[in-house]
Amino acid sequence: MVRYVFTRVPHAIRYCRRLVFPLLLALAILSPELQVGSPVARAGPSWPGDRVFAYTVDLGSLGMEARYIVALDPSRVAIAGTIGEVGAVAVVDLSDPYAGPRLEDLYPLTGGPTYVGADGFPQTRVVVGSDRGELLVFRVDGGRLAKHLYAVLGADFYVNKVYLARDAVGRVRVVALVSERGPRTYPCTTCYIYVLDEEASGVLRIGPTVGNATALGRYLEGMYVQDVAPLAVHTERGFYWDASRVLVTYIPSKNVVRFSLNVTYVEDTVEKPASGVLVEVTVLTEGQAPMTYGVNANENGLALIPVPVDPARTTYVNLTIRNYLGAIIWFYRYTFSPKQFKYLPDEIPLPKVTLPTQFYDSRPASKVYGVPDFLKVQLTLYDMTPAPSSCTTVASANFLLDPTVDSAVLVSGSREAELKIVYSDSTKGYVYVVTAALVGATLRRVASIEDYVGLGARVADVATYTDGSYLLVGLSDGRIRVYVRYAESYSLRYVYPMVGEVRRITPLPQLPGYSYAVVSSAGIQVLRVLPYPLPVFRNVTALYASAPTYLDGDVLADLTSVFMLERGRVTVIRNGALALERGLAVPISSIVARTVALGVVMPGNESLERTVIRFSYPGGEVLLRPPQNGTLELRNIVPGVAYRIDIFPGLPYVQNASLTFTLREGDVIEILAAESLRTPVRVVGLGVLAELLYREFTLRLVLRDDVSGLKLAAPVDIYVDGRALIRSSVATVHELSLLYGEHVVEVVPSRGFEAVYTPASVRVYVSDNVELALELKRTRYPVTILLLDDITTSAPVVPVVLQVLNTSITAPSGREQVDLVLPYGEYLLAVKPASGYERVYEELTTVIRVPAEVTVVRLSRRVYSVYLSVSDPYSGATVAPLGMYLNGSLVGTLAGATTTRLNIPYGVWNITVAPLKGYEGVYEVTSRVIEVYGDSSLSITVPRVVYPLLVELVDPYGRLLTPVTISIEGPTTYGYFLEPPASSVFVTLPYGNYSIYVSPSEAGTRVYKPVSLNVSLNAPRRVRVELQRARYTLSVKVIDRPIGVLIGRFMLYANGTLVASGVGANVTIELPYGTYVLRLVPESAWERAYSESKPTTISLTNDTSITLSVERRLYRLRVVILEGTNPVSNAVVTIISLESGITITQLLTDDRGVVETSIPYGIFYRVLVSHPSYVTTEEYISVNDSMYFSISVRPTLVTILWRYAPVFGALVGMGVATYIALRIRASLLRRLVAEEEMF
């Protein structure tokens, strides 16, 4: 079961009981300067910058067993290890080796640390992983760690490595490779990738079994993760890991079931794990070819056997173990049926196997059987910037790797387009460098090299530079292989050997010659590629910096500091860049700071028990106590640095001493200065002998003025045993060097100040440093004080109390003069009214000078606040500025506000409130008498001036029709119900602005509208209010008679007044309440078309609709129907209005062919003439006046035929007779021809 815990406290609550006691125990042993979480950062010593040197810092006071170290800045490191049985991460300030390490922060772990790293350089974050699945991510802020993220991935997880990868805006994704139940194996079937966001909650997980509780869920499961490698981008300032390019190597595990098989053997009745035993696996699936491969058990005899299965068909798995001769010593068959499982299991445990012999086959499975295709390692590049909510696939590699590949690193220079994938196969002994390019969604291999490095060696770390010209590959056996770029590939340039496993390779891009630093499990080295491999550090015969108890190390990319973690201490190498730039080989023993022995010798063999030594160095100091033998070891003495030693013996009769020295080249000590020591100071090798001296005693004379205390009023002279030691001094403290014995000390005023003090003397015995206090007394003088009331300029009206020099004197009322005796000087005189009279006078303080003439003190009467509230009886706040007069004098004005504060002295006063000039017509003048014996309040209501007001109501259309209500609102309100025939109201009202509202009575709301008027009443006024009648809507519909189609435009008159023009078929107007006579009069353009309408009377008491008709004018029409010139009688003449389509009239012509009628004005008429004997004929006319016209008609064909029937009959008869005659003639001719032929 996997748990996720995100918290910003040091640890989860459930681990408190286990963690608290060991941590408290660890903190209890720390010195006061090593308290956890101290907010104050010390600056540390000021180190020289012109040399390479090293110093050591003892970690014993931390009580911590350290394992790993990470540099935070040139002075601070993060150390991971254990305190007791509890894992912890400590932030330690190593800047001051003299004061010791300063523990700034301490973070606990439930497990032991397994991985410590940073996010590149410059460092902004540090990460720590543990063997209990913990991840601690810290933000580096000013060289200190701020707790940022604490995650528990699972108690069974082992954190193998963690990357802190950044996105484009600098946010960090935590990419961790973890494994279940211990460190990962190769190939790994228990590895997972966890991706977290430092700012957001949630987790993204990739592995063989994921579930759907995390982002993308089962989309990212079914993969045996082998390794993860974010792209390491190397820039001109350092390097970082890119969260948008994360390489994941994995073996697909979907439809792959893992069988776990424990294999043991018995030797001398002891059961032992069959480590490395080769298990032959044969897989047979229905319908598929059989597959045979092998798996080796791990060192615990556990064989984790991956088997591909078909979820729809039965799979048979045959497992075989042979002895070293090839004979089968164990066989097992497992039948996998999909019907057995609802979900495909992750792991199926098999029965334990105990082999009959220890001589089993343990050959490498890959060499015996090769690697089956389903176990090949795939490479996919992911973009993890959306994590943990999502991730996207950037590209997949077009090549596969063997599962024996045990590490992979992805690097690139910031100015390169290609990526370098570096991985190793320790079983084959090769390191592979693949140059790859992103082509669409494919990670395409451009070039590849295979470098044989020996069996068992694997890639530990890889680095490059911005241009990718060199590739630095560190191996697990301590070798560093440097490859130089050649076209699109690389070739080996050289190999540098170190001892132990390479842990980190740090390029130094800011230093010359393609420099880099290597940290291994045995030591640290700094090299440069060009012009040749130059190792900087030496250690006796080793070509690297190390120590007998070396544990770990780290290097800042600018080489300002190199840290070597040893058991119980840290060695700090400063200014390493100087050695690299100057091409120096630096033996560690030559640059490590020295130890100087300081011998302290007390005079007369006095004891050192109370002696304290202050050891000062540039930037700091520490307090030390010498041992009883007097020899103190001063560690970490750096050559060329000046050190100061101050010795405080703790005995009053021995002088304090100081010594300044430096260490020169060749380990020679040079004494720069010495005080209160026996000279010359002796130096023996790396030892200094400081011999102390006895000292004189000091009399500390403290003078005190009997009046002022420590401050003297005049300079004095000091005599000891009649000899003047100090003259004209106003200091109160004097240190006098005196010998042992009795002395007379005398203090007298200096010349010119004899009137100030009386001389004082005292005897003192000196056997040690001593302090003597002596009080000087001032000379006394008479003083006269004159008291006056500031208003009456006479004696106070009540008793007053005078206070001076802690003395109180009461002067009764009526007494002006008070006599006193005071010492020389200036004094504060306080005068206040006696008890019970405090409300009369103000307390005052004045300065009096002694000796002096008469001092006049004027007593000011106490002023009280009188809160005068002036109100308007109607509005509250005043509406005009007012003046406030106190006993006739203007003391203030009031404008707008209702309350003001007057400061009035104690007494009885007359207050008058009156309007200011220009506002006399607003308020009346008002006066009050007030007794002011304290803070009080007074309310005055100022009446307004009253004026007459006459309101006259006028109806513009005549007399008042209905009763109305008159409301006058302003400072006061007045109402009156006015009934006709009355039409005016007379009232008297106070000054102000009024609104006059006239509202009709309930019965008159249909007659009048409410009307209002604003009036400013600042004088007698007569107001005329014009009433407004209610207006209603009159909708008029105009119809045409007799046609029914209105074509003209009219003017509408109401009571003889034009109210609308251009009226068509409809018009809507507004008219006041009343009775109206309406008329429609055609406009001038339509006078020939229409007559004026008849007057119509209406009463308009609400919205009304009315229809008015207008008659068209009639004109005489005479029509003659002719055939040629002949009139046609009985013809039907039909007249149709084309405007409306109606027939106006239908008439028969008389014998003259004439019809006569009157028809309305019309624009389009159709005149239709019809007769049975004639073709129907029509004419179109417009009638706008009397008309006469004729219409010609044509007879029909039938009529014509009937008219000429006799003629047609005669012609037909003649034609028939002619036809018969011709037929007879033809017959006769035929006969004649025949007869002639006969003859």
Protein Blocks (a to p, Z undefined) as FASTA:
>chain_A
ZZddddfbfbdfklmmmmmmmmmmmmmmpcfklcghiabdcebjaddfkbccdddddfkl
nopacfbdcdfblmbccddddehjaccdddddfkbmmnopadfbdcddfbdcfbdcdebj
adfbdcdddfeopacddddeehiacdfbdcdfbjkbccfbdcddddfkopacddddddee
iaaddddfkbccddddfkbgcdddddfbnbjmbghilmmgoiacfbdcddddddfkbccd
dfklccdddddfehiacddddddddeehiacddehiacddddddehiacddddddddfko
pacddddddfkbccddddddddfkopafbdcdddddfklpmbdcfbdcddddddfbfbdc
fbdfklmnopafklpccdddddfklpckbccdfbdcfbdcdfkbgbdcddddfkbfbdcd
ddddfknopacddddddehjaccdfbdcdddebehiacfbdcddfkomaccdddfkopac
ddddehjbccdfbdcddedjdfbdcddfkbghiiaddddfkbccdddfbfbdcdfbdchj
accdddfklfbdcddfklmaccdddehiacddehklmmmmnopacdfklmgccddddddd
dehhiafklpccddddehiacdddddfkopacdehiaehiacdddddehpakbccddddd
dddehiiacdfbdchiacddddehjaccddddddddddddddddfklomacfbdcdddee
hiafbgciabfbdcddddeddddddddddehilmmpccdddddddfbdcddddddddddd
ddddddddfklopacfbdcdddeehiacdddehiabdcddddeddddddddddehilmmp
ccdddddddddddddddddddddddddddddfklopacbdcdddeehiafbdcehiabdc
ddddeddddddddddehilmmpccdddddddfbdcdddddddddddddddddddfkbccf
bdcddddddfbccddddddfbfbdcddddeddddddddddfklmmmpccdddddddfbdc
ddddddddddddddddddddfklpafbdcdddeehiafbghiafbccddddedddddddd
ddfklmmmpccddddddddfbdcddddddddddddddddddehjaccehiacddddfkno
pafbdcdddfkopacddddddfbdcdddddfkbccdddddddfbdcdddddddddfklmm
mmmmmmmmmmmmmmmmmmmmmmmmmmmmmmmmmmmmmZZ
